[in-house]
Amino acid sequence: MSSFDFFQHWYPLLPIEDIDPHQPTTATLLDIPLVIWTEDSSTYQIFLDRCPHRLAPLSEGRIDANGNLMCSYHGWEFNADGECKSVPQADNPELISKQSKNLCATVYPSRQENDLLWVWMDADSPDIAAQTALPLSDKIDASKGYVWSSLVRDLAYDWQTLVENVADPSHVPFAHHGIQGNRDRAMPIPLNIVRSTMDIIEAQVDKPFETKITFEPPCRLEYDISFSGGEKKIGLLTYCLPVSPGKSRIVAQFPRNFAQRLNSIVPRWWDHIQNRNAVLDGDMVLLKQQESFLQDKNWKTAYKMPTSADRLVIEFRNWFDRYCEGKLPWGKVEIDPTLESREVLLDRYHQHTQHCSSCRNTLKTIQRLQLILVAYFAIAISVVAVLPDSLRLSWGIYLAISALLGLGIGAGLKFWLMPKFYFVDYVHSER
């Protein structure tokens, strides 16, 4: 029986709009540290995040005036092809040319498609990468009337836990009550497996909406949902990335072919803090504990899954056992069963905000606005204090009211809006 190779596949690391072109960006995939950078703000390169000199992280480096990636430890420079272009310590000018092959940075094949940056995780097989199609969705296509938004978030549980969760539509009315579902309207989900091979699993659901679910290992898990006679379509396109033992990343896109103007009206960051992150928060504590309980147990005996709604979860688990021997490429690694605090598990800033350009920039704007409002309050009250009595009742009262109003807005930003970028507790019993 063939075994599944996690390394010879394409993975999307980040939405392009979330990458800062002016400085290196770090990421981890399959327990391998990577660095993303660009020499011209248009085409991104992905290197192993280790300088070949003394293994310092290249992500701590800088992009110099020549458009090279410079290591901050000893100043070695690498061009977009990974070639070493400068060794400041070299006393022999021919050193670089004579040992050029030994001094190169490790370069991973990369592509930019469907607004995402993709990486091929086998640096030694660029020819195979060039011949392998990306796991794309046909709904990320504006010419077909679709609009979409995107999200990236790091998660505190393993890859197989993430895939299993996304492959389970029946948890939505309960885990996401009031956000994406309603527990009072939950109903049986008759799910059927249409096809299952090493390369693809397809499932079909007819109620409450006609839905096709596709898992294209190792990362694409897509819901194609139709209603209104098939004219209106919504997609849930998730890419489930195996980051390291006990850690995963979700890169998601949310296409639809209706209400196109709404996509440009609602800010991306608002959708993230009010909706998308809240959905992931609703799963986090449940899945972290579930994963801990499942360790060293056989899912076939630990789980009780008698309904058709569980068929895709069963099919995925069987696929994982059959083609991967129930383990990821780093082998059997014990996941720490200690449950972190809720503040750590639901840490939106480090899991999402710092990776998302929309939320990151909005947070900076809010912080600046706070300083402006506080400064305005101090200046306005000082002006009122020194105004002559004849002006204090006419102009002074308006200045004081505007200063207090600004202070109130600043308090709202600090105590209501800003926390949504850092931490929002998700208590199921209160929903």
Contacts in CASP RR format, 6 or more apart in sequence:
PFRMAT RR
TARGET T0000
AUTHOR 0000-0000-0000
METHOD contacts of the structure
MODEL  1
MSSFDFFQHWYPLLPIEDIDPHQPTTATLLDIPLVIWTEDSSTYQIFLDR
CPHRLAPLSEGRIDANGNLMCSYHGWEFNADGECKSVPQADNPELISKQS
KNLCATVYPSRQENDLLWVWMDADSPDIAAQTALPLSDKIDASKGYVWSS
LVRDLAYDWQTLVENVADPSHVPFAHHGIQGNRDRAMPIPLNIVRSTMDI
IEAQVDKPFETKITFEPPCRLEYDISFSGGEKKIGLLTYCLPVSPGKSRI
VAQFPRNFAQRLNSIVPRWWDHIQNRNAVLDGDMVLLKQQESFLQDKNWK
TAYKMPTSADRLVIEFRNWFDRYCEGKLPWGKVEIDPTLESREVLLDRYH
QHTQHCSSCRNTLKTIQRLQLILVAYFAIAISVVAVLPDSLRLSWGIYLA
ISALLGLGIGAGLKFWLMPKFYFVDYVHSER
1 322 0 8 1.000
1 323 0 8 1.000
2 198 0 8 1.000
2 323 0 8 1.000
3 323 0 8 1.000
3 324 0 8 1.000
3 325 0 8 1.000
4 198 0 8 1.000
4 217 0 8 1.000
4 218 0 8 1.000
4 323 0 8 1.000
4 324 0 8 1.000
6 30 0 8 1.000
6 121 0 8 1.000
6 218 0 8 1.000
6 242 0 8 1.000
6 324 0 8 1.000
6 328 0 8 1.000
6 329 0 8 1.000
7 30 0 8 1.000
7 121 0 8 1.000
7 122 0 8 1.000
7 329 0 8 1.000
8 120 0 8 1.000
8 121 0 8 1.000
8 122 0 8 1.000
8 125 0 8 1.000
8 128 0 8 1.000
8 129 0 8 1.000
8 132 0 8 1.000
9 120 0 8 1.000
9 121 0 8 1.000
9 132 0 8 1.000
9 135 0 8 1.000
9 217 0 8 1.000
9 218 0 8 1.000
9 219 0 8 1.000
10 111 0 8 1.000
10 118 0 8 1.000
10 119 0 8 1.000
10 120 0 8 1.000
10 129 0 8 1.000
10 132 0 8 1.000
10 134 0 8 1.000
10 135 0 8 1.000
11 29 0 8 1.000
11 118 0 8 1.000
11 119 0 8 1.000
11 121 0 8 1.000
11 218 0 8 1.000
11 219 0 8 1.000
11 239 0 8 1.000
11 241 0 8 1.000
12 116 0 8 1.000
12 117 0 8 1.000
12 118 0 8 1.000
12 219 0 8 1.000
12 239 0 8 1.000
12 241 0 8 1.000
12 251 0 8 1.000
13 27 0 8 1.000
13 29 0 8 1.000
13 34 0 8 1.000
13 36 0 8 1.000
13 46 0 8 1.000
13 116 0 8 1.000
13 117 0 8 1.000
13 118 0 8 1.000
13 119 0 8 1.000
13 241 0 8 1.000
13 251 0 8 1.000
14 25 0 8 1.000
14 27 0 8 1.000
14 36 0 8 1.000
14 116 0 8 1.000
14 117 0 8 1.000
14 152 0 8 1.000
14 251 0 8 1.000
14 355 0 8 1.000
15 115 0 8 1.000
15 116 0 8 1.000
15 117 0 8 1.000
15 150 0 8 1.000
15 151 0 8 1.000
15 152 0 8 1.000
15 251 0 8 1.000
16 44 0 8 1.000
16 112 0 8 1.000
16 115 0 8 1.000
16 116 0 8 1.000
16 117 0 8 1.000
17 115 0 8 1.000
17 150 0 8 1.000
17 357 0 8 1.000
17 358 0 8 1.000
18 150 0 8 1.000
18 152 0 8 1.000
18 355 0 8 1.000
18 356 0 8 1.000
18 357 0 8 1.000
18 358 0 8 1.000
19 25 0 8 1.000
19 36 0 8 1.000
19 38 0 8 1.000
19 44 0 8 1.000
19 117 0 8 1.000
19 357 0 8 1.000
20 357 0 8 1.000
21 38 0 8 1.000
21 41 0 8 1.000
21 44 0 8 1.000
22 41 0 8 1.000
22 63 0 8 1.000
23 37 0 8 1.000
23 62 0 8 1.000
23 63 0 8 1.000
24 35 0 8 1.000
24 36 0 8 1.000
24 37 0 8 1.000
24 58 0 8 1.000
24 59 0 8 1.000
24 60 0 8 1.000
24 61 0 8 1.000
24 62 0 8 1.000
24 63 0 8 1.000
24 69 0 8 1.000
25 35 0 8 1.000
25 36 0 8 1.000
25 37 0 8 1.000
25 59 0 8 1.000
26 33 0 8 1.000
26 34 0 8 1.000
26 35 0 8 1.000
26 36 0 8 1.000
26 49 0 8 1.000
26 57 0 8 1.000
26 59 0 8 1.000
27 33 0 8 1.000
27 34 0 8 1.000
27 35 0 8 1.000
27 36 0 8 1.000
28 34 0 8 1.000
28 243 0 8 1.000
28 244 0 8 1.000
28 247 0 8 1.000
29 119 0 8 1.000
29 121 0 8 1.000
29 241 0 8 1.000
29 242 0 8 1.000
29 243 0 8 1.000
29 249 0 8 1.000
30 121 0 8 1.000
30 242 0 8 1.000
30 243 0 8 1.000
30 328 0 8 1.000
30 329 0 8 1.000
30 330 0 8 1.000
31 243 0 8 1.000
31 244 0 8 1.000
31 245 0 8 1.000
31 329 0 8 1.000
31 330 0 8 1.000
32 48 0 8 1.000
32 121 0 8 1.000
33 48 0 8 1.000
33 49 0 8 1.000
33 50 0 8 1.000
33 57 0 8 1.000
33 59 0 8 1.000
34 46 0 8 1.000
34 47 0 8 1.000
34 48 0 8 1.000
34 49 0 8 1.000
34 108 0 8 1.000
34 119 0 8 1.000
35 46 0 8 1.000
35 47 0 8 1.000
35 48 0 8 1.000
35 49 0 8 1.000
35 57 0 8 1.000
35 58 0 8 1.000
35 59 0 8 1.000
35 69 0 8 1.000
36 44 0 8 1.000
36 45 0 8 1.000
36 46 0 8 1.000
36 117 0 8 1.000
37 44 0 8 1.000
37 45 0 8 1.000
37 47 0 8 1.000
37 58 0 8 1.000
37 63 0 8 1.000
37 69 0 8 1.000
38 44 0 8 1.000
38 45 0 8 1.000
38 63 0 8 1.000
39 45 0 8 1.000
39 63 0 8 1.000
39 67 0 8 1.000
39 68 0 8 1.000
39 69 0 8 1.000
39 79 0 8 1.000
39 80 0 8 1.000
40 67 0 8 1.000
43 80 0 8 1.000
43 112 0 8 1.000
44 110 0 8 1.000
44 112 0 8 1.000
44 117 0 8 1.000
45 69 0 8 1.000
45 80 0 8 1.000
45 82 0 8 1.000
45 107 0 8 1.000
45 110 0 8 1.000
46 107 0 8 1.000
46 108 0 8 1.000
46 110 0 8 1.000
46 117 0 8 1.000
46 119 0 8 1.000
47 58 0 8 1.000
47 69 0 8 1.000
47 78 0 8 1.000
47 82 0 8 1.000
47 105 0 8 1.000
47 106 0 8 1.000
47 107 0 8 1.000
47 108 0 8 1.000
48 58 0 8 1.000
48 105 0 8 1.000
48 106 0 8 1.000
48 107 0 8 1.000
48 108 0 8 1.000
48 123 0 8 1.000
49 57 0 8 1.000
49 58 0 8 1.000
49 59 0 8 1.000
50 56 0 8 1.000
50 57 0 8 1.000
50 58 0 8 1.000
50 106 0 8 1.000
51 57 0 8 1.000
51 58 0 8 1.000
51 71 0 8 1.000
51 73 0 8 1.000
51 74 0 8 1.000
51 76 0 8 1.000
51 105 0 8 1.000
52 76 0 8 1.000
52 84 0 8 1.000
52 102 0 8 1.000
52 103 0 8 1.000
52 104 0 8 1.000
52 105 0 8 1.000
52 106 0 8 1.000
53 71 0 8 1.000
53 73 0 8 1.000
53 74 0 8 1.000
53 76 0 8 1.000
53 87 0 8 1.000
53 103 0 8 1.000
54 73 0 8 1.000
54 74 0 8 1.000
56 71 0 8 1.000
56 72 0 8 1.000
56 73 0 8 1.000
56 74 0 8 1.000
58 69 0 8 1.000
58 71 0 8 1.000
58 78 0 8 1.000
58 105 0 8 1.000
60 72 0 8 1.000
60 73 0 8 1.000
61 69 0 8 1.000
61 70 0 8 1.000
61 71 0 8 1.000
61 72 0 8 1.000
62 69 0 8 1.000
62 70 0 8 1.000
62 72 0 8 1.000
63 69 0 8 1.000
63 70 0 8 1.000
64 70 0 8 1.000
64 77 0 8 1.000
66 77 0 8 1.000
66 85 0 8 1.000
67 79 0 8 1.000
68 77 0 8 1.000
68 78 0 8 1.000
68 79 0 8 1.000
68 85 0 8 1.000
68 86 0 8 1.000
69 77 0 8 1.000
69 78 0 8 1.000
69 79 0 8 1.000
69 105 0 8 1.000
70 76 0 8 1.000
70 77 0 8 1.000
70 86 0 8 1.000
71 77 0 8 1.000
71 78 0 8 1.000
74 88 0 8 1.000
74 89 0 8 1.000
75 86 0 8 1.000
75 88 0 8 1.000
76 84 0 8 1.000
76 86 0 8 1.000
76 87 0 8 1.000
76 88 0 8 1.000
76 103 0 8 1.000
77 84 0 8 1.000
77 85 0 8 1.000
77 86 0 8 1.000
78 84 0 8 1.000
78 85 0 8 1.000
78 104 0 8 1.000
78 105 0 8 1.000
79 85 0 8 1.000
81 107 0 8 1.000
82 104 0 8 1.000
82 105 0 8 1.000
82 107 0 8 1.000
83 100 0 8 1.000
83 104 0 8 1.000
84 96 0 8 1.000
84 100 0 8 1.000
84 103 0 8 1.000
84 104 0 8 1.000
84 105 0 8 1.000
85 96 0 8 1.000
86 96 0 8 1.000
87 95 0 8 1.000
87 96 0 8 1.000
87 103 0 8 1.000
90 96 0 8 1.000
96 103 0 8 1.000
106 123 0 8 1.000
107 123 0 8 1.000
108 119 0 8 1.000
108 120 0 8 1.000
108 121 0 8 1.000
108 123 0 8 1.000
109 119 0 8 1.000
109 120 0 8 1.000
109 123 0 8 1.000
109 126 0 8 1.000
109 129 0 8 1.000
109 130 0 8 1.000
110 117 0 8 1.000
110 118 0 8 1.000
110 119 0 8 1.000
110 120 0 8 1.000
111 117 0 8 1.000
111 118 0 8 1.000
111 134 0 8 1.000
112 118 0 8 1.000
113 134 0 8 1.000
113 136 0 8 1.000
114 134 0 8 1.000
114 136 0 8 1.000
114 137 0 8 1.000
114 140 0 8 1.000
114 253 0 8 1.000
115 140 0 8 1.000
115 150 0 8 1.000
115 253 0 8 1.000
116 150 0 8 1.000
116 239 0 8 1.000
116 251 0 8 1.000
116 253 0 8 1.000
118 134 0 8 1.000
120 126 0 8 1.000
120 129 0 8 1.000
120 132 0 8 1.000
122 128 0 8 1.000
122 129 0 8 1.000
135 216 0 8 1.000
135 219 0 8 1.000
135 220 0 8 1.000
135 239 0 8 1.000
137 220 0 8 1.000
137 222 0 8 1.000
137 235 0 8 1.000
137 237 0 8 1.000
137 253 0 8 1.000
137 255 0 8 1.000
138 144 0 8 1.000
139 146 0 8 1.000
139 148 0 8 1.000
139 224 0 8 1.000
139 233 0 8 1.000
139 235 0 8 1.000
139 237 0 8 1.000
139 255 0 8 1.000
139 257 0 8 1.000
140 146 0 8 1.000
140 148 0 8 1.000
140 237 0 8 1.000
140 253 0 8 1.000
140 255 0 8 1.000
144 257 0 8 1.000
145 257 0 8 1.000
145 260 0 8 1.000
146 255 0 8 1.000
146 256 0 8 1.000
146 257 0 8 1.000
147 255 0 8 1.000
147 256 0 8 1.000
147 257 0 8 1.000
147 260 0 8 1.000
147 263 0 8 1.000
147 264 0 8 1.000
148 237 0 8 1.000
148 253 0 8 1.000
148 254 0 8 1.000
148 255 0 8 1.000
148 256 0 8 1.000
148 263 0 8 1.000
149 253 0 8 1.000
149 254 0 8 1.000
149 263 0 8 1.000
149 268 0 8 1.000
149 271 0 8 1.000
150 251 0 8 1.000
150 252 0 8 1.000
150 253 0 8 1.000
150 254 0 8 1.000
150 268 0 8 1.000
151 250 0 8 1.000
151 251 0 8 1.000
151 252 0 8 1.000
151 253 0 8 1.000
151 254 0 8 1.000
151 272 0 8 1.000
151 276 0 8 1.000
151 277 0 8 1.000
151 352 0 8 1.000
151 356 0 8 1.000
152 249 0 8 1.000
152 250 0 8 1.000
152 251 0 8 1.000
152 252 0 8 1.000
152 352 0 8 1.000
152 355 0 8 1.000
152 356 0 8 1.000
153 249 0 8 1.000
153 250 0 8 1.000
153 276 0 8 1.000
153 277 0 8 1.000
153 280 0 8 1.000
153 351 0 8 1.000
153 352 0 8 1.000
153 355 0 8 1.000
154 243 0 8 1.000
154 247 0 8 1.000
154 248 0 8 1.000
154 249 0 8 1.000
154 350 0 8 1.000
154 351 0 8 1.000
154 352 0 8 1.000
154 355 0 8 1.000
155 162 0 8 1.000
155 247 0 8 1.000
155 248 0 8 1.000
155 249 0 8 1.000
155 250 0 8 1.000
155 280 0 8 1.000
155 284 0 8 1.000
155 351 0 8 1.000
156 246 0 8 1.000
156 247 0 8 1.000
156 284 0 8 1.000
156 288 0 8 1.000
156 340 0 8 1.000
156 344 0 8 1.000
156 345 0 8 1.000
156 351 0 8 1.000
157 246 0 8 1.000
157 247 0 8 1.000
157 248 0 8 1.000
157 284 0 8 1.000
157 287 0 8 1.000
157 288 0 8 1.000
157 291 0 8 1.000
158 242 0 8 1.000
158 245 0 8 1.000
158 246 0 8 1.000
158 247 0 8 1.000
158 248 0 8 1.000
158 291 0 8 1.000
158 328 0 8 1.000
158 335 0 8 1.000
159 218 0 8 1.000
159 240 0 8 1.000
159 241 0 8 1.000
159 242 0 8 1.000
159 243 0 8 1.000
159 248 0 8 1.000
159 328 0 8 1.000
160 316 0 8 1.000
160 320 0 8 1.000
160 326 0 8 1.000
160 328 0 8 1.000
161 248 0 8 1.000
161 287 0 8 1.000
161 290 0 8 1.000
161 291 0 8 1.000
162 240 0 8 1.000
162 248 0 8 1.000
162 250 0 8 1.000
162 287 0 8 1.000
163 215 0 8 1.000
163 221 0 8 1.000
163 240 0 8 1.000
163 316 0 8 1.000
164 313 0 8 1.000
164 316 0 8 1.000
164 317 0 8 1.000
165 171 0 8 1.000
165 283 0 8 1.000
165 287 0 8 1.000
166 221 0 8 1.000
166 238 0 8 1.000
166 240 0 8 1.000
166 250 0 8 1.000
167 213 0 8 1.000
167 215 0 8 1.000
167 221 0 8 1.000
167 312 0 8 1.000
167 313 0 8 1.000
167 316 0 8 1.000
168 309 0 8 1.000
168 310 0 8 1.000
168 312 0 8 1.000
168 313 0 8 1.000
169 189 0 8 1.000
169 191 0 8 1.000
169 205 0 8 1.000
169 211 0 8 1.000
169 213 0 8 1.000
169 223 0 8 1.000
169 309 0 8 1.000
170 186 0 8 1.000
170 189 0 8 1.000
170 307 0 8 1.000
170 309 0 8 1.000
170 310 0 8 1.000
171 283 0 8 1.000
172 180 0 8 1.000
172 181 0 8 1.000
173 181 0 8 1.000
173 182 0 8 1.000
173 183 0 8 1.000
173 185 0 8 1.000
173 186 0 8 1.000
174 183 0 8 1.000
174 186 0 8 1.000
175 282 0 8 1.000
175 283 0 8 1.000
175 286 0 8 1.000
175 428 0 8 1.000
176 278 0 8 1.000
176 279 0 8 1.000
176 282 0 8 1.000
177 183 0 8 1.000
177 428 0 8 1.000
177 431 0 8 1.000
178 431 0 8 1.000
179 275 0 8 1.000
179 278 0 8 1.000
179 279 0 8 1.000
180 275 0 8 1.000
180 279 0 8 1.000
187 207 0 8 1.000
187 208 0 8 1.000
188 207 0 8 1.000
188 307 0 8 1.000
188 308 0 8 1.000
188 309 0 8 1.000
189 205 0 8 1.000
189 207 0 8 1.000
189 307 0 8 1.000
189 308 0 8 1.000
189 309 0 8 1.000
190 205 0 8 1.000
190 206 0 8 1.000
190 207 0 8 1.000
190 308 0 8 1.000
191 203 0 8 1.000
191 204 0 8 1.000
191 205 0 8 1.000
191 213 0 8 1.000
191 308 0 8 1.000
191 309 0 8 1.000
191 311 0 8 1.000
191 312 0 8 1.000
192 203 0 8 1.000
192 204 0 8 1.000
192 205 0 8 1.000
192 308 0 8 1.000
192 311 0 8 1.000
193 201 0 8 1.000
193 202 0 8 1.000
193 203 0 8 1.000
193 311 0 8 1.000
193 312 0 8 1.000
193 315 0 8 1.000
194 202 0 8 1.000
194 203 0 8 1.000
194 204 0 8 1.000
195 201 0 8 1.000
195 202 0 8 1.000
196 202 0 8 1.000
196 315 0 8 1.000
196 319 0 8 1.000
198 217 0 8 1.000
198 319 0 8 1.000
198 322 0 8 1.000
198 323 0 8 1.000
199 216 0 8 1.000
199 217 0 8 1.000
200 214 0 8 1.000
200 215 0 8 1.000
200 216 0 8 1.000
200 217 0 8 1.000
201 214 0 8 1.000
201 215 0 8 1.000
201 217 0 8 1.000
201 312 0 8 1.000
201 315 0 8 1.000
201 316 0 8 1.000
201 319 0 8 1.000
202 212 0 8 1.000
202 213 0 8 1.000
202 214 0 8 1.000
202 215 0 8 1.000
203 212 0 8 1.000
203 213 0 8 1.000
203 214 0 8 1.000
203 311 0 8 1.000
203 312 0 8 1.000
203 315 0 8 1.000
204 211 0 8 1.000
204 212 0 8 1.000
204 213 0 8 1.000
205 211 0 8 1.000
205 212 0 8 1.000
205 213 0 8 1.000
209 225 0 8 1.000
209 226 0 8 1.000
209 227 0 8 1.000
210 225 0 8 1.000
210 226 0 8 1.000
210 227 0 8 1.000
210 230 0 8 1.000
211 223 0 8 1.000
211 224 0 8 1.000
211 225 0 8 1.000
211 226 0 8 1.000
212 223 0 8 1.000
212 224 0 8 1.000
213 221 0 8 1.000
213 222 0 8 1.000
213 223 0 8 1.000
213 224 0 8 1.000
213 312 0 8 1.000
214 220 0 8 1.000
214 221 0 8 1.000
214 222 0 8 1.000
214 224 0 8 1.000
215 221 0 8 1.000
215 312 0 8 1.000
215 316 0 8 1.000
215 319 0 8 1.000
216 222 0 8 1.000
217 319 0 8 1.000
217 323 0 8 1.000
218 240 0 8 1.000
218 242 0 8 1.000
219 239 0 8 1.000
219 240 0 8 1.000
219 241 0 8 1.000
220 237 0 8 1.000
220 238 0 8 1.000
220 239 0 8 1.000
221 238 0 8 1.000
221 239 0 8 1.000
221 240 0 8 1.000
222 235 0 8 1.000
222 236 0 8 1.000
222 237 0 8 1.000
222 238 0 8 1.000
223 234 0 8 1.000
223 235 0 8 1.000
223 236 0 8 1.000
223 237 0 8 1.000
224 233 0 8 1.000
224 235 0 8 1.000
225 233 0 8 1.000
225 234 0 8 1.000
225 235 0 8 1.000
225 236 0 8 1.000
226 232 0 8 1.000
226 233 0 8 1.000
227 234 0 8 1.000
232 256 0 8 1.000
232 257 0 8 1.000
232 258 0 8 1.000
233 255 0 8 1.000
233 256 0 8 1.000
233 257 0 8 1.000
234 254 0 8 1.000
234 255 0 8 1.000
234 256 0 8 1.000
235 254 0 8 1.000
235 255 0 8 1.000
235 256 0 8 1.000
236 252 0 8 1.000
236 254 0 8 1.000
237 252 0 8 1.000
237 253 0 8 1.000
237 254 0 8 1.000
237 255 0 8 1.000
238 250 0 8 1.000
238 251 0 8 1.000
238 252 0 8 1.000
239 250 0 8 1.000
239 251 0 8 1.000
239 252 0 8 1.000
240 248 0 8 1.000
240 250 0 8 1.000
241 248 0 8 1.000
241 249 0 8 1.000
241 250 0 8 1.000
241 251 0 8 1.000
242 248 0 8 1.000
242 328 0 8 1.000
242 329 0 8 1.000
243 249 0 8 1.000
244 330 0 8 1.000
245 328 0 8 1.000
245 330 0 8 1.000
245 333 0 8 1.000
245 334 0 8 1.000
245 335 0 8 1.000
246 291 0 8 1.000
246 335 0 8 1.000
250 280 0 8 1.000
252 276 0 8 1.000
254 276 0 8 1.000
267 358 0 8 1.000
267 362 0 8 1.000
268 358 0 8 1.000
269 356 0 8 1.000
269 358 0 8 1.000
269 359 0 8 1.000
269 361 0 8 1.000
269 362 0 8 1.000
272 352 0 8 1.000
272 356 0 8 1.000
272 358 0 8 1.000
272 359 0 8 1.000
273 348 0 8 1.000
273 359 0 8 1.000
273 420 0 8 1.000
273 421 0 8 1.000
273 424 0 8 1.000
274 420 0 8 1.000
277 348 0 8 1.000
277 352 0 8 1.000
277 420 0 8 1.000
277 424 0 8 1.000
278 424 0 8 1.000
278 426 0 8 1.000
281 346 0 8 1.000
281 348 0 8 1.000
281 424 0 8 1.000
281 426 0 8 1.000
282 426 0 8 1.000
282 428 0 8 1.000
284 345 0 8 1.000
284 346 0 8 1.000
284 426 0 8 1.000
285 342 0 8 1.000
285 345 0 8 1.000
285 346 0 8 1.000
285 426 0 8 1.000
286 428 0 8 1.000
288 339 0 8 1.000
288 340 0 8 1.000
288 345 0 8 1.000
289 339 0 8 1.000
291 335 0 8 1.000
292 335 0 8 1.000
292 337 0 8 1.000
292 339 0 8 1.000
293 302 0 8 1.000
294 302 0 8 1.000
295 334 0 8 1.000
295 335 0 8 1.000
295 337 0 8 1.000
299 317 0 8 1.000
300 317 0 8 1.000
303 310 0 8 1.000
305 313 0 8 1.000
305 314 0 8 1.000
320 326 0 8 1.000
339 345 0 8 1.000
342 425 0 8 1.000
343 423 0 8 1.000
346 423 0 8 1.000
346 424 0 8 1.000
346 425 0 8 1.000
346 426 0 8 1.000
347 422 0 8 1.000
347 423 0 8 1.000
348 420 0 8 1.000
348 421 0 8 1.000
348 422 0 8 1.000
348 423 0 8 1.000
348 424 0 8 1.000
349 421 0 8 1.000
349 422 0 8 1.000
349 423 0 8 1.000
352 359 0 8 1.000
353 359 0 8 1.000
353 360 0 8 1.000
353 363 0 8 1.000
353 421 0 8 1.000
353 422 0 8 1.000
354 360 0 8 1.000
359 421 0 8 1.000
362 421 0 8 1.000
363 418 0 8 1.000
363 421 0 8 1.000
366 413 0 8 1.000
366 417 0 8 1.000
366 418 0 8 1.000
367 418 0 8 1.000
369 410 0 8 1.000
369 413 0 8 1.000
370 410 0 8 1.000
370 413 0 8 1.000
370 414 0 8 1.000
373 406 0 8 1.000
373 407 0 8 1.000
373 408 0 8 1.000
373 409 0 8 1.000
373 410 0 8 1.000
373 413 0 8 1.000
374 407 0 8 1.000
374 410 0 8 1.000
376 402 0 8 1.000
376 403 0 8 1.000
376 406 0 8 1.000
377 403 0 8 1.000
377 404 0 8 1.000
377 406 0 8 1.000
377 407 0 8 1.000
380 399 0 8 1.000
380 400 0 8 1.000
380 402 0 8 1.000
380 403 0 8 1.000
381 399 0 8 1.000
381 400 0 8 1.000
381 403 0 8 1.000
383 396 0 8 1.000
383 399 0 8 1.000
384 392 0 8 1.000
384 396 0 8 1.000
384 399 0 8 1.000
384 400 0 8 1.000
384 403 0 8 1.000
387 395 0 8 1.000
387 396 0 8 1.000
END
